[in-house]
């Protein structure tokens, strides 16, 4: 990874003095990805997806997207905007997508690589609501937005911000994205997601990230920073704003995560095979469009297949079907040599045992499947409608633990410790042995949140649940937060841009 | 599996009318086991374990065990009861242990196979305390014992009981095991663990299980029912009662789970390699002893390596080190072609997010490592000191979900659903399509505990956490519990035996 010329670090990053954390570090996954589909089944799903694109087609609501697809060889029925692509054409188009690419943060030590064995954790993106134990569930505010982004900044295990953890509903809709981008670009030295809902929000993000990194549009194109989620409206529809966002991102060489959000039973058939086949068709047409716009544009195979509860219609997450759908999606992504995105999701309305076991199901499934981008990695609650302060801390613990599972077991003469075992002998203990004393401080994972004290000590100290302890932890992290250093000129440039653009938009309104 | 001639089922088993459950079913794990050790590292650990047994030796406190080991070729220093075994001797002795065996329940449909790809979930075993939301944490009672065993009986996902979920401290210590066995043999038609603390408690279990199944000692030897945990006192000590229990079980052809309980930093060096090498040495000497007693006796490679918090000395469970230790242990067990036991463990004092994420870590690690017996599968809390009624339900949900992850994804023309996708087309939905209507009732996993309703509905219904809902569920299961059918003569025989033996023991006291 090449150093970014204008990223500065004046002093070491403070990250909540009293709360122990692992350092920021990039991760690779040493495990062979788990498979739930045979090689034949992968091909069956692939062929079904191509038949969906050939025979059924996708409704594309953006004119520019339709024109580009047609110019590349697709056919369109203008009466219903149904675009059909020949299988061979799809395969030809997607072949130019890079299997791996780097996103550049303003601090080059926070750069991330997507693809291959690399693993990136992002925070929650997109909720309208926010919740914590003190204030309850409520509409997101601008203060919440800033506080939540500060926590994302300070939590080292989170590699990347995900496009706004909550909706600051007290800001005007027309200019909200500018305040958000200004906050993200100054509070974080990590990469962050921009919005994908049209060309304007992409253009504003490009301007701001250029100011933050001090790079030109050409440099940004060569060394991209931004990433956004492009959702299809399943089944088989790409809306106008999303298609414009996709085109703007690909034109600028920034990364798109092509993510059908497919709930089996509602937006796809109930069978997992069909859900994956349809998801795959929708993802492939988006991937193809990025490559039509710009050959070699960075793109991630997004997957978000879960199911609805057929009795209530409620979406379910972190279920067995979710896990198998994720692992199958990873297999499809690898078939196309594309980086793969999955999520850390739960349907629970509260930060309880269900929230934890559903999130663990989702995270383990993703990890075992070889995920590259674990989007919604920390903070998601209630099917993604709410960002929870306490869930953010629970998830940070879950992600830290997973990151340690990926570290190798050292086996050598010293670690095998035969001499120490012989010295202590039967019936002794190892607390005072030299072998222990040389290693004990770093031998084991140290948690952020877990309480391992005995029952009496735990009870005497207030008998707090993990969620109640998480409440104390995020408040302490917030109190102790110091933003990462940013050049004064960059900060002023971003503030000026945000102010100018807001005035422009307000004047037009 | 051969049908047991005297097991009877008069009518289908009722299992808590109102609570949805998956049926009782045996499980196999389709996934290639995860590895954290290279093949060379497995051999390094193996060789270190043999050197521990050759050079350091194991302190064996039981006279019969010492004599049997010496007769088989071990040496002993009688001054400190240190038994040393040559590596070649260890390898020769353990080679006769069966890679796979069946345990026979009184209902043959509840038989379980240990080894190979087979996967068995057992309930919590051994806690002194019990807890629930209504009555709090307290010493276990005989009423609790019976209630908890009824829940284990009624929860289909639990294949096997684990030797008493809690200590009925209001019963006399001397005769307690007889009441426990009587309860287990009559309340469960599943297999169950007996105690391994000496020959007498094993002999009583043999008598009771013979009465329950209506088989002779010879038939029981050929088709075993019982299983027990034999713990070493790490480091490197086998106590007298455990060695007598091991011998009695092996003589009767019943299964032993040879389980060193090794907390790195306290009972082993802090390094994972040393902890596994020492655990392996301790497990191997127990496996060897079973085979000396009876060539081909069923034995499971038990592994319970975790670590202590080096700041407080508290044991930690479900940590990254625990997961890697478990997976490494599975690799060692497979090297010796032995069934492998791991656990579902947490250090949390309360049924909260921590309890769930630590349990999920332990369960996923075990499953991915290819575990055969997931002991402590449901109900364990607080480092195993407490059996929780609510945790039992949380774990039953976790295990049900894992059991569904193991089920194959069906990919065929019908499940690929191209016609349904074509029929609905872009922008539609699948709720009413024929493809959905034919399949929706069984398409997705139906939870015991998870609440997927939207926030408003959930809040209007009392805003209960998963733990609070679990409290309602175990009470309903208990209210609706009907014991599985048992021959009147068997029930009377067991009651007579328990009464007679209790009188004998009381007279002697």
Interface residues (C-beta under 8 A of the other chain):
Chain A: X31 X32 X34 X36 X37 X38 X41 X44 X45 X48 X51 X52 X55 X56 X57 X58 X59 X82 X137 X233 X235 X236 X237 X264 X265 X266 X267 X268 X269 X270 X271 X272 X273 X274 X277 X278 X307 X309 X310 X312 X313 X314 X315 X316 X319 X320 X321 X323 X324 X328 X347 X348 X349 X350 X351 X352 X353 X354 X355 X356 X357 X358 X359 X360 X361 X364 X365 X368 X382 X383 X385 X386 X394 X397 X398 X401 X402 X404 X405 X407 X408 X409 X410 X411 X412 X414 X415 X416 X417 X418 X420 X421 X422 X424 X425 X426 X427 X428 X429 X430 X431 X433 X435 X436 X439 X440 X441 X443 X444 X445 X447 X449 X450 X451 X452 X453 X454 X455 X458 X459 X463 X465 X466 X467 X470
Chain B: X31 X32 X34 X36 X37 X38 X41 X44 X45 X48 X51 X52 X55 X56 X57 X58 X59 X82 X137 X233 X235 X236 X237 X264 X265 X266 X267 X268 X269 X270 X271 X272 X273 X274 X277 X278 X307 X309 X310 X312 X313 X314 X315 X316 X319 X320 X321 X323 X324 X328 X347 X348 X349 X350 X351 X352 X353 X354 X355 X356 X357 X358 X359 X360 X361 X364 X365 X368 X382 X383 X385 X386 X394 X397 X398 X401 X402 X404 X405 X407 X408 X409 X410 X411 X412 X414 X415 X416 X417 X418 X420 X421 X422 X424 X425 X426 X427 X428 X429 X430 X431 X433 X435 X436 X439 X440 X441 X443 X444 X445 X447 X449 X450 X451 X452 X453 X454 X455 X458 X459 X463 X465 X466 X467 X470
